[in-house]
Amino acid sequence: MKITDLELIAVGIPRHTGFVNKHVIVKLHTDEGVEGIGEMSDFSHLPKYALDLEDLTMGLKSILIGQNPFNIIKINKEMLDNFPEAMYYYEKGSFVRSGIDMALYDLCGKYLGVSAAELLGGRIKEKIKVCYPIFRHRFAEEVDENIEVVRKRVEQGFDVFRLYAGKNIEADEMFLERFTKEFGSKARIKSFDFSHLLGWKEANMAIKRLNKYEVGLEMIESPAHRNDFDGLAQIRLKVDYPISEHIWSDRQQYELIKKDSIDIFNISPVFIGGLTGAKKAAHVAEAAGKGCVLGTTQELSIGTAAMAHLGASLINLNYTSDPTGPELYTADVVKDKVVYEKGYLLVPSRDIDGLGMELDESKIEKYRVDDLKWGETSVHQLQDRTSQKKN
């Protein structure tokens, strides 16, 4: 079997906040009529430059056409040579590599009649505990909005939440006080996610202020500036919770292990460049005696299904994970979205082939966009995916 063609289709899917995220749907065609689909998830983040979709399509065709899709390692090596790691977790080359790798697993799974989880080593779980994100408070008036988000999601079955913290500590405190009073044992906060906004000393002071609220924390996420391995090691010694950090390159993971900077590796295919890289990062974490959590950039159902297959195959996935992207959007591009049940992401059935997602062409046409440009969109909007009114 050989790859004969590639299609990239940009779509803009609105969030419930009003912000429109742009993603790229991947279609790989073969000489045997089997098609693989993937997702280059969430180009709506910094850095602000936009890829030229036509040029990207031509470049990827030059790498992929004529290849045997089962040569996943070889293709990943060639993709990495053309879209190298940049030590930054929103590097868009990683998004590109992830979308292609995802489509390869979907294609090979369909050809063999097995699910992607089987290609990743087999599944050891059928569902993955997940949390719903509470986005960063910039203003005190946003506390009411976020409490209402929790109310709605608790009714839906979610009982674990992740708080993006550190921009407005006073507002974070107001939220946590109301959260504990209103929800009590009905819900808990998995983590305070500082997203590299603060230096480790500032983050440590913020944690001391927020830690007075009993919310069931599992971890503290990204409580230092990007690639500050020493800072992470320092704060790890000063707080009572495990420290987690996203993995976005082999070199970065090596440095984190070398300096014993963290306890939990936050692994997401989109940041590390695909399912292949994510699986490798999880094995490295296991060898280092570290736990894992599945991270997210808030994918659509294709990308989320891929993470479900990955998580189903991981021995050291021992914390609440993050992939709830499809619940943040008002629409999707597949016929049947991934399923959440009582706060769990269900792994697609063993009876499906590949990723288990089927495109809805009418939805793709409805949400198709011409490019990935962002123009005058503000930094705050790109960081937190907020609407114009909150700029």
DRENBA-693828 format. One line per field, with one value per residue (C-alpha): residue number from 1; residue in three letters; x, y, z. Coordinates in Angstrom, 1 decimal. Layout:
// residues N
n: c(NUM	...)
res: c(ala	...)
xx: c(X	...)
yy: c(Y	...)
zz: c(Z	...)
// end
This chain:
// residues 391
n: c(1	2	3	4	5	6	7	8	9	10	11	12	13	14	15	16	17	18	19	20	21	22	23	24	25	26	27	28	29	30	31	32	33	34	35	36	37	38	39	40	41	42	43	44	45	46	47	48	49	50	51	52	53	54	55	56	57	58	59	60	61	62	63	64	65	66	67	68	69	70	71	72	73	74	75	76	77	78	79	80	81	82	83	84	85	86	87	88	89	90	91	92	93	94	95	96	97	98	99	100	101	102	103	104	105	106	107	108	109	110	111	112	113	114	115	116	117	118	119	120	121	122	123	124	125	126	127	128	129	130	131	132	133	134	135	136	137	138	139	140	141	142	143	144	145	146	147	148	149	150	151	152	153	154	155	156	157	158	159	160	161	162	163	164	165	166	167	168	169	170	171	172	173	174	175	176	177	178	179	180	181	182	183	184	185	186	187	188	189	190	191	192	193	194	195	196	197	198	199	200	201	202	203	204	205	206	207	208	209	210	211	212	213	214	215	216	217	218	219	220	221	222	223	224	225	226	227	228	229	230	231	232	233	234	235	236	237	238	239	240	241	242	243	244	245	246	247	248	249	250	251	252	253	254	255	256	257	258	259	260	261	262	263	264	265	266	267	268	269	270	271	272	273	274	275	276	277	278	279	280	281	282	283	284	285	286	287	288	289	290	291	292	293	294	295	296	297	298	299	300	301	302	303	304	305	306	307	308	309	310	311	312	313	314	315	316	317	318	319	320	321	322	323	324	325	326	327	328	329	330	331	332	333	334	335	336	337	338	339	340	341	342	343	344	345	346	347	348	349	350	351	352	353	354	355	356	357	358	359	360	361	362	363	364	365	366	367	368	369	370	371	372	373	374	375	376	377	378	379	380	381	382	383	384	385	386	387	388	389	390	391)
res: c(met	lys	ile	thr	asp	leu	glu	leu	ile	ala	val	gly	ile	pro	arg	his	thr	gly	phe	val	asn	lys	his	val	ile	val	lys	leu	his	thr	asp	glu	gly	val	glu	gly	ile	gly	glu	met	ser	asp	phe	ser	his	leu	pro	lys	tyr	ala	leu	asp	leu	glu	asp	leu	thr	met	gly	leu	lys	ser	ile	leu	ile	gly	gln	asn	pro	phe	asn	ile	ile	lys	ile	asn	lys	glu	met	leu	asp	asn	phe	pro	glu	ala	met	tyr	tyr	tyr	glu	lys	gly	ser	phe	val	arg	ser	gly	ile	asp	met	ala	leu	tyr	asp	leu	cys	gly	lys	tyr	leu	gly	val	ser	ala	ala	glu	leu	leu	gly	gly	arg	ile	lys	glu	lys	ile	lys	val	cys	tyr	pro	ile	phe	arg	his	arg	phe	ala	glu	glu	val	asp	glu	asn	ile	glu	val	val	arg	lys	arg	val	glu	gln	gly	phe	asp	val	phe	arg	leu	tyr	ala	gly	lys	asn	ile	glu	ala	asp	glu	met	phe	leu	glu	arg	phe	thr	lys	glu	phe	gly	ser	lys	ala	arg	ile	lys	ser	phe	asp	phe	ser	his	leu	leu	gly	trp	lys	glu	ala	asn	met	ala	ile	lys	arg	leu	asn	lys	tyr	glu	val	gly	leu	glu	met	ile	glu	ser	pro	ala	his	arg	asn	asp	phe	asp	gly	leu	ala	gln	ile	arg	leu	lys	val	asp	tyr	pro	ile	ser	glu	his	ile	trp	ser	asp	arg	gln	gln	tyr	glu	leu	ile	lys	lys	asp	ser	ile	asp	ile	phe	asn	ile	ser	pro	val	phe	ile	gly	gly	leu	thr	gly	ala	lys	lys	ala	ala	his	val	ala	glu	ala	ala	gly	lys	gly	cys	val	leu	gly	thr	thr	gln	glu	leu	ser	ile	gly	thr	ala	ala	met	ala	his	leu	gly	ala	ser	leu	ile	asn	leu	asn	tyr	thr	ser	asp	pro	thr	gly	pro	glu	leu	tyr	thr	ala	asp	val	val	lys	asp	lys	val	val	tyr	glu	lys	gly	tyr	leu	leu	val	pro	ser	arg	asp	ile	asp	gly	leu	gly	met	glu	leu	asp	glu	ser	lys	ile	glu	lys	tyr	arg	val	asp	asp	leu	lys	trp	gly	glu	thr	ser	val	his	gln	leu	gln	asp	arg	thr	ser	gln	lys	lys	asn)
xx: c(0.0	1.2	0.1	-1.1	-2.5	-3.0	-5.7	-5.6	-8.8	-8.9	-12.0	-13.0	-15.1	-16.6	-16.2	-18.9	-16.9	-17.5	-13.8	-13.4	-10.5	-8.9	-7.9	-6.7	-8.3	-5.9	-6.9	-4.4	-5.4	-3.8	-3.7	-5.9	-8.7	-8.2	-8.3	-6.8	-7.9	-6.1	-6.3	-3.8	-5.4	-5.9	-3.7	-5.3	-2.4	0.9	3.3	1.1	2.5	0.3	1.2	0.4	-2.0	-1.2	2.5	2.2	0.1	2.8	5.6	3.9	3.0	6.7	7.4	4.5	3.4	4.8	5.5	4.2	2.0	3.2	6.6	5.5	8.9	10.6	7.9	8.1	11.9	11.4	8.7	11.0	13.8	11.4	9.5	12.1	11.5	11.8	11.6	8.2	5.0	2.8	5.4	3.2	5.5	4.6	0.9	1.7	3.7	0.9	-1.8	0.1	1.1	-2.5	-3.7	-1.1	-2.5	-6.0	-5.1	-3.1	-5.7	-8.4	-6.3	-5.7	-9.2	-7.9	-8.2	-5.4	-5.0	-4.0	-1.4	-0.1	0.4	-3.1	-5.5	-5.5	-8.4	-11.7	-12.2	-10.1	-10.9	-10.9	-11.4	-13.1	-11.0	-11.9	-10.2	-8.0	-9.6	-8.4	-11.2	-13.3	-16.5	-15.4	-15.8	-19.6	-19.3	-16.9	-19.1	-21.9	-19.7	-19.1	-22.8	-23.6	-20.8	-21.6	-25.1	-23.6	-21.6	-18.2	-16.9	-13.2	-12.0	-8.7	-8.2	-6.0	-4.5	-2.1	-3.2	-5.5	-4.9	-7.7	-10.2	-8.8	-9.4	-12.9	-13.6	-12.2	-14.1	-17.4	-16.4	-15.9	-19.0	-21.4	-20.1	-18.4	-17.9	-19.7	-16.7	-13.0	-10.1	-7.5	-4.8	-3.7	-2.3	0.0	0.9	4.4	2.9	4.9	8.4	8.8	9.1	5.9	4.1	5.2	3.7	0.5	0.2	0.5	-2.4	-4.6	-3.7	-5.9	-8.9	-9.5	-10.4	-8.8	-5.7	-3.7	-0.9	0.5	1.0	3.7	4.7	7.8	8.7	9.2	12.3	13.3	14.3	16.1	13.1	10.8	13.2	13.3	9.5	9.1	11.0	8.8	5.2	3.3	1.9	3.4	4.7	3.6	4.9	4.1	6.5	7.3	10.7	13.1	15.7	13.3	12.2	15.9	16.6	13.6	14.7	18.3	17.5	14.6	12.5	9.0	6.9	4.3	4.9	2.0	1.9	-0.1	0.4	0.0	2.8	5.3	4.5	2.2	1.1	4.5	6.3	3.8	4.1	7.9	7.7	5.4	7.9	10.7	8.6	8.0	11.7	12.4	9.7	7.4	3.7	1.8	-1.3	-2.8	-2.7	-4.6	-4.8	-8.5	-8.8	-11.9	-13.2	-10.6	-7.7	-9.4	-10.2	-6.5	-5.6	-8.2	-6.5	-3.1	-4.3	-5.9	-2.4	-0.4	0.5	1.6	-1.4	-2.2	-3.7	-6.8	-6.3	-7.4	-8.9	-12.4	-12.0	-15.1	-17.2	-15.8	-17.0	-20.4	-19.8	-17.5	-16.6	-17.5	-20.8	-20.5	-18.4	-16.4	-18.4	-18.1	-19.8	-19.8	-16.6	-14.8	-13.7	-14.8	-12.2	-13.7	-15.0	-12.7	-14.9	-14.0	-11.0	-8.3	-9.4	-13.0	-14.1	-16.0	-16.0	-19.2	-18.5	-21.5	-20.1	-16.6	-18.1	-20.1	-17.0	-14.4	-12.1	-9.6	-6.6	-5.0	-4.4	-5.1	-4.5	-5.3	-6.3	-4.9	-2.4	-4.9	-7.4	-4.8	-3.7	-7.2	-9.4	-11.7	-14.1	-13.5	-15.6	-13.2	-10.1)
yy: c(0.0	3.5	7.0	8.6	12.0	14.3	16.9	19.6	21.4	24.3	24.7	27.4	26.0	28.4	27.9	28.6	31.7	33.1	32.6	30.7	28.1	27.1	23.5	21.5	18.2	15.8	13.2	10.6	8.7	5.4	3.2	0.6	3.0	3.2	6.7	7.9	11.1	13.2	16.6	19.4	20.8	24.4	26.8	29.6	30.2	32.0	32.3	34.5	33.7	31.6	28.8	29.0	26.1	25.7	25.7	23.3	20.9	20.9	20.4	17.5	15.8	15.9	13.9	11.5	10.5	7.2	6.2	3.0	4.3	1.4	2.9	5.1	5.5	6.4	8.9	10.5	10.9	12.6	14.9	15.8	16.7	19.1	20.4	20.3	20.7	24.3	23.8	25.5	23.6	25.6	25.3	24.8	22.4	19.9	20.4	19.5	16.4	15.3	15.6	13.4	10.8	10.6	10.0	7.2	5.3	5.8	4.6	1.5	0.6	0.7	-1.4	-4.1	-3.9	-3.0	0.1	2.6	1.5	-2.0	-0.4	1.5	-1.7	-2.7	-1.2	-1.7	0.6	1.5	5.0	7.9	10.3	13.9	17.4	20.4	23.6	26.9	29.6	32.3	35.2	38.5	40.4	39.9	39.9	36.7	34.8	34.7	33.3	30.6	29.5	29.2	27.0	24.7	24.5	23.5	20.9	19.3	18.8	17.2	14.8	16.4	16.5	17.5	20.9	22.5	26.1	28.3	30.5	33.3	36.3	37.8	36.1	38.0	36.8	33.2	33.4	34.7	31.8	29.2	30.5	30.3	26.9	25.3	26.8	25.9	22.5	21.0	17.3	17.4	18.7	19.3	21.2	18.9	21.5	25.1	25.6	28.6	28.1	29.6	33.1	33.4	32.8	30.0	32.4	34.3	31.0	29.7	32.8	32.3	28.7	29.6	32.0	29.6	26.5	27.6	26.3	22.6	21.7	18.2	19.2	16.5	18.6	22.0	22.7	24.7	26.9	28.5	30.2	28.0	25.8	27.0	23.5	24.8	26.8	23.8	21.8	24.6	24.9	21.1	21.1	23.8	22.7	19.7	18.7	16.9	19.3	18.7	20.1	19.7	17.8	19.4	18.0	15.1	17.5	19.2	15.9	14.9	18.1	17.7	14.1	15.1	17.8	15.9	18.9	17.4	14.5	14.2	14.5	16.2	14.4	15.4	14.3	17.8	19.2	16.4	15.9	12.9	9.6	8.0	10.8	10.8	7.0	7.4	10.2	8.1	5.2	7.6	8.8	5.3	4.4	7.5	6.5	9.4	9.5	10.8	12.8	13.4	17.1	19.0	22.1	21.5	19.3	18.4	14.8	13.4	14.6	13.7	10.1	9.8	10.7	8.3	5.4	6.6	6.8	3.4	1.9	3.7	1.9	5.1	7.2	7.6	11.1	12.9	14.0	17.0	16.2	17.7	19.8	18.6	19.9	23.4	23.8	24.5	22.0	19.3	17.8	14.2	12.3	11.0	12.9	11.2	10.3	11.6	9.8	10.8	12.7	10.0	10.1	6.8	5.0	4.3	0.7	-2.2	-3.0	0.1	0.5	3.1	6.1	5.3	8.7	9.4	12.8	14.6	16.4	18.7	20.0	20.4	22.5	24.6	25.5	25.5	28.6	29.9	30.3	30.2	33.9	35.8	39.5	41.9	39.2	40.2	38.3	37.8	36.3	33.9	32.9	32.3	31.9	34.7	36.7	40.3	41.7	40.4	41.8)
zz: c(0.0	-0.9	-0.1	-3.2	-2.1	0.8	1.6	4.2	5.1	7.5	9.7	12.2	15.1	17.6	21.3	23.8	24.7	21.2	20.1	16.8	16.9	13.7	13.0	10.0	9.0	7.4	4.7	3.5	0.4	-0.8	-3.9	-2.1	-1.5	2.3	3.7	7.0	8.8	11.4	13.0	13.3	16.4	17.5	15.5	17.5	19.8	20.0	18.2	16.1	12.7	10.4	8.1	4.4	3.9	0.1	0.7	3.6	1.5	-1.3	1.2	2.9	-0.4	-1.3	1.9	2.0	-1.5	-2.4	1.2	2.8	5.6	7.8	7.9	10.8	12.4	9.1	8.2	11.7	11.2	7.9	9.4	12.3	9.8	8.0	11.1	13.9	17.6	18.9	22.7	22.8	23.4	21.0	18.1	15.1	13.4	16.2	15.3	11.7	12.7	15.1	12.5	10.0	12.5	13.7	10.2	9.7	12.8	11.5	8.1	9.2	11.8	9.1	6.7	9.4	10.9	14.4	16.6	17.1	20.7	19.4	17.2	20.2	22.2	23.3	25.8	29.5	30.2	28.6	30.1	31.3	34.1	32.8	34.2	32.7	32.4	34.2	32.2	33.7	35.7	34.4	36.1	39.2	37.2	35.5	38.7	38.3	34.8	35.9	38.8	36.3	34.1	37.1	37.8	34.3	34.0	37.4	36.2	33.1	35.1	35.4	39.0	38.5	37.3	36.4	37.3	35.1	37.8	38.4	36.4	39.1	42.4	44.2	41.6	41.9	45.7	45.2	42.8	45.2	48.2	46.3	44.7	48.1	49.7	46.8	45.6	48.7	48.1	44.7	42.8	43.3	41.6	40.1	39.7	39.7	36.2	36.0	32.3	32.7	33.5	36.7	37.8	40.3	43.3	42.3	41.7	45.1	46.8	44.8	45.8	49.5	49.1	47.1	49.1	52.1	50.2	50.5	46.9	46.4	44.5	42.7	41.3	40.5	36.8	35.0	38.0	36.4	33.2	30.1	30.2	33.7	34.8	37.9	38.9	38.7	40.8	43.4	43.7	43.8	47.1	48.5	47.9	49.1	45.8	42.8	40.1	36.5	33.2	29.5	27.3	24.0	23.0	23.7	24.9	27.3	28.8	29.2	31.2	33.4	34.3	34.7	37.2	38.8	38.2	38.2	39.3	36.5	32.7	30.9	27.6	24.6	20.9	19.6	21.7	21.2	17.5	17.4	18.9	18.2	20.1	22.9	23.4	23.5	26.1	28.3	28.1	29.1	32.0	33.1	33.0	35.1	37.7	36.8	36.4	33.4	32.6	29.2	28.3	25.7	23.5	23.4	20.3	18.3	18.4	16.0	18.2	21.4	20.1	19.3	22.9	24.2	22.3	23.6	27.2	27.0	26.4	29.1	32.3	34.1	33.3	37.0	37.4	36.1	32.5	30.5	27.1	27.2	24.0	22.2	25.2	24.7	21.1	19.7	16.8	15.5	12.1	12.7	12.6	16.1	18.7	21.4	24.5	28.0	30.9	34.5	34.2	32.1	28.4	27.0	24.7	21.3	21.0	20.4	17.4	15.5	13.1	13.4	15.4	15.2	13.8	10.6	9.0	8.3	5.0	5.4	8.7	7.1	4.4	6.8	9.0	6.2	6.3	3.7	5.9	9.4	9.7	12.9	12.0	14.8	17.3	20.7	22.8	25.5	23.1	21.7	25.2	26.7	23.5	24.8	22.7	21.6	24.4	27.0	25.4)
// end
